[in-house]
Amino acid sequence: MTPDAKPFVARVLVYPRAEVLDPQGRAIEGALERIGFDGVQRIRAGKSFEVALRAASSTEASEAVDRMCRQLLANPIVEDYSVEWIRA
């Protein structure tokens, strides 16, 4: 890492792909309906990660987070992910 690296913080959201069955989401939908929330049309259960890192540039930080997602944080076969930068 270069001495001029700056701090970056990203929020990574990971959800099952739309075409993949989401049993946890379906269970939550059913529970919400049972306790009186009749208007809920769909729940997709996912996970989130807050990643703090140091990088020389926003491009380098973005590339690093994308690699993290593809290699560990998300299963690209059944999950999609999105990255939101909290601090760049």
Backbone torsions as a table, in degrees:
resi	resn	phi	psi	omega
1	MET	NA	140.9	-179.9
2	THR	-78.5	152.7	-178.7
3	PRO	-65.4	-20.0	-179.5
4	ASP	-93.3	20.0	179.2
5	ALA	-63.5	142.6	-178.6
6	LYS	-113.4	155.9	179.0
7	PRO	-79.0	141.1	175.4
8	PHE	-134.6	147.7	176.2
9	VAL	-134.1	128.0	179.9
10	ALA	-123.6	146.8	170.8
11	ARG	-107.6	123.1	179.1
12	VAL	-106.2	125.0	177.1
13	LEU	-108.7	128.0	-177.7
14	VAL	-122.1	127.4	179.7
15	TYR	-135.2	152.9	173.4
16	PRO	-60.4	144.7	175.4
17	ARG	-58.2	151.1	-176.4
18	ALA	-56.6	-34.8	-176.6
19	GLU	-84.2	-1.3	-178.7
20	VAL	-98.2	134.7	176.8
21	LEU	-59.1	135.3	-179.3
22	ASP	-120.2	82.4	-176.2
23	PRO	-61.7	-34.4	178.7
24	GLN	-66.2	-43.4	177.1
25	GLY	-61.5	-42.4	179.0
26	ARG	-63.6	-40.3	179.1
27	ALA	-63.8	-39.9	178.7
28	ILE	-66.6	-42.2	176.0
29	GLU	-54.8	-49.2	-179.4
30	GLY	-61.6	-41.9	179.6
31	ALA	-64.7	-41.8	178.8
32	LEU	-62.9	-41.0	178.7
33	GLU	-63.6	-41.6	-179.6
34	ARG	-64.5	-27.5	179.9
35	ILE	-99.2	13.6	169.1
36	GLY	106.5	5.4	178.3
37	PHE	-95.5	82.7	-173.5
38	ASP	-77.4	-20.6	-174.1
39	GLY	-85.6	-2.2	-178.0
40	VAL	-71.5	124.0	-178.1
41	GLN	-95.3	-33.2	-177.3
42	ARG	-161.3	140.9	172.2
43	ILE	-126.4	130.5	172.0
44	ARG	-114.7	118.4	180.0
45	ALA	-87.0	132.8	-178.7
46	GLY	-142.1	-160.0	179.2
47	LYS	-143.3	157.2	178.2
48	SER	-132.2	151.8	178.9
49	PHE	-133.5	137.7	170.8
50	GLU	-105.6	119.6	-174.9
51	VAL	-113.2	116.7	174.7
52	ALA	-104.7	129.3	-179.5
53	LEU	-148.4	166.7	175.5
54	ARG	-115.5	136.7	179.9
55	ALA	-151.1	160.1	-178.4
56	ALA	-73.0	-25.8	-177.6
57	SER	-153.0	166.0	177.2
58	SER	-65.3	-32.7	177.5
59	THR	-64.3	-45.8	178.8
60	GLU	-62.5	-42.2	179.0
61	ALA	-63.5	-44.5	179.8
62	SER	-62.1	-43.5	178.9
63	GLU	-64.0	-39.9	179.9
64	ALA	-64.8	-45.2	-179.8
65	VAL	-65.6	-39.8	177.7
66	ASP	-61.0	-42.9	177.4
67	ARG	-63.2	-40.6	177.9
68	MET	-58.4	-43.7	-178.8
69	CYS	-64.4	-47.9	-177.2
70	ARG	-67.4	-30.9	-175.1
71	GLN	-94.7	-24.0	-174.3
72	LEU	-144.5	-47.8	-169.6
73	LEU	-71.7	-29.7	-179.9
74	ALA	-130.2	147.0	173.9
75	ASN	-94.3	104.8	-172.4
76	PRO	-63.7	-13.4	178.6
77	ILE	-74.9	-38.5	-175.1
78	VAL	-122.9	-2.8	-176.8
79	GLU	-128.9	148.4	170.0
80	ASP	-109.6	158.3	177.3
81	TYR	-140.8	157.0	173.7
82	SER	-136.4	154.1	-178.0
83	VAL	-121.7	130.2	176.4
84	GLU	-119.4	125.7	-179.5
85	TRP	-86.9	120.3	179.5
86	ILE	-85.2	-41.8	178.5
87	ARG	-144.2	124.0	179.5
88	ALA	-127.7	NA	NA
